[in-house]
């Protein structure tokens, strides 16, 4: 079972902590904001603020980290999973071009709910189709009936033993998110997922130690 650190790549310090722990992938959320590829899970709330669930942050107080900084910290280490955020048509091409110039030949992973945007990336990039709800799950099953894919990232509560058997037959790796409690981890283990995505680094350390 692969251990994936959820959101840890949104800061250089978080990236380094997760990599030093020995996780298999560090997930990072990438937005295109006025031509800058910035790392954040927060969404835009007008031109001056960002929000995420119950938190509102002033852009003035937001410490921006750019994807280029994360790639510089990584060097040739391929343990990055970029989660493309938003539907802007320029996001995937911009990320693809930056990977091509700053990390040529490095097999990083890119996931997104906007599956067609994965076509922008070179073959070396590992593509993961993300699924958050039953509508997207139905679309995924239709997609997999036509062609296999490298990986899928599916919300844990959507997974069943029958679905897992179907997905394993058409993908190299099934990732489950979010796995942030012992109960969720036990469920993921019972289902036989190929990877767990968690913000709990202590839990991921246990996953690594149990292998």
N, C-alpha and C positions, 0 to 999 in steps of 0.2 A: 504494500500500500504506500503510495507516494504521499508526502507531506507538503502541503502548499500553504504558505503564509499569506493570509488574506490582508490586503492593503499595506503590508509592511514596506513595499517598494515605493510608497508615496513620499517617503523621506529618505535621505541618504543614511541617516543613523538607523532607521528601521530596517532598511535593506541590509546594512552591514550586520546588524544583530541577527537577523534571520539566516543570512548566509553562514555566519560563524556557528550558528546552532546546527547547521547541516541539513536544512530543508532541501527538498528537491526542486521546488520552484518558489519564487517570491512574486506575488501578484501586485501589480501597480495599475492604478486607474489613470488613463490619459485623456485629457480634454484638449481640444484646439480652441484657444482663446485669443482672438485677434492675431492669428498667425504664430502663436507660441504654444508649444506642446507642453502643457503643465500637468503635474501629477497632483490629483486631488479626487476625493470621493464626493466632496461637496458640489452641489449644483449652483448655477447662477440664480441670483435673486436680484434682478436689475443690474445696473452697471457698478454698484458700489458694495454689494453684499453677496455672500455665499450662504447656502443652507444645507443641512443634512439632518433630516428627521426633526429633532427638537432643538437643534443648535443653529444659530445665525452668527455668522462671522463677517466682520468688516473686511473688505479687501485691503484696506490700509494696514490691518493687523495680520493679514494672511502671509505666511512665509512661503513664497512660491518656490517650488523645485521643478526644474525642467527635465524632460526626458533625456536630453543630452547629458546632464549632470549624472543621472543614474547610469547611463551607458558608460560614461567615463569611469565611474566607480566599479562597474562590473568588469571592464576590460574584455577578455575572451571568455569569461564565465557565462555559460548559456542559461543559467538558472533564473531567467526572468520570464514572467507571464504578463504580457501587456493586455489589459482589459480596455478595449476601445469604448469610450463613453460619448454618446450623442450620435445624431444622424447627419451631421454636417458632411457634405460630399468631399471636403478636402482633408478630413482627418486621416483616413487610412492611407491615401497616397503620401501625405506628409510624413507619417510614421514610417511607412515603407522606405521612403527615400532616406530618412535619417538612419535607419538600420543598415541600408545599403552602403552608406558612406562612413558611418561611425562604428558599425559592427559587421563588416562584410564577412559572410560565410558562417556567422555564429548562429546556431539553430535555436533562437529564442522561440517562445510560444506566444501566440496572439489569440485572444478569445473575444467574442462579441456576440450580442444578440442581433446585430445587423449583419447576417451571414454573408450577404453579397459583397460586403466590403473586404472580406478576406481574399478576394480575387486580386487585390492590389499588391499582394506580397509575393516575394520570390519563393521558389520551391523549398529552399532551406528552412523557411519559417514553418513551425508546426501550428496548424490551424485548429482551433477549438470552437465548436458551435455552442453558444450558451443558451440555456432554456430556463425561464422563470415561471411559466404558467402552463396550464393545460392546452391553451390554444397554440403556443409555441411548441409544445410537446407533440401535438398532432402534426404540425408542419414538419418537425424533425423526423417523425416516423415515415412520412411520405418522402422526405429527402433521402433517408437512409435506404428506402426501398429501391431508389434509383441508383445510388452509389454509396460506397463506404466512405468514411471520413477518418481523419487521424484521431480526433477526440471530441467528446461532448462534456459540457459542464452543466449539470442539472440540479435544480433545487431538491434537497434531500426528500422533502415530503412528497414529491411526485414519483419517487422511485418505488418500484415493487419488484419482487423476485421475477415475475414474468417479464417485466420491462427490462430488467437487468440482463436476462438471457438474450433478449432481442438486441439490446445495445451492444453487448459483448461480441455478438456475431458480426457486427457491422462497423466496429470502431476498435482502435488500439487501446484506448484508455477512457474509462468513465469516471469523471470527477463529480463529487457531491459537495454541495454548499448549502447553507453554512453549517459547519460542524463545530459548534462552540461549547457543547456540554458533554459530559460523560455518556448521557443517554443517547445523544445524537451520534456519538462515536460508536457506541455499541450497535446502534441500528445500521450505521454505515458498514461496520465489520460484518454484521449478519447478512447484509445484502451482497457483500463481496465487491464493493466498489474498488476501482483501481487507484483512486486518489481522494483525499479529503482536503477541503479548503477551510481553514480555520484562522481566526484572529488570536487564538490562545496558543502562544508559543510553548507554554509548558505542556499542553496536550500534544502538540506536534512533536515535542521532544520524546514523549512517551511512545508515540507512533514509531519514531525512528529507532528507539531503543528496543522495541518489541520485534523488530524485523529480524 
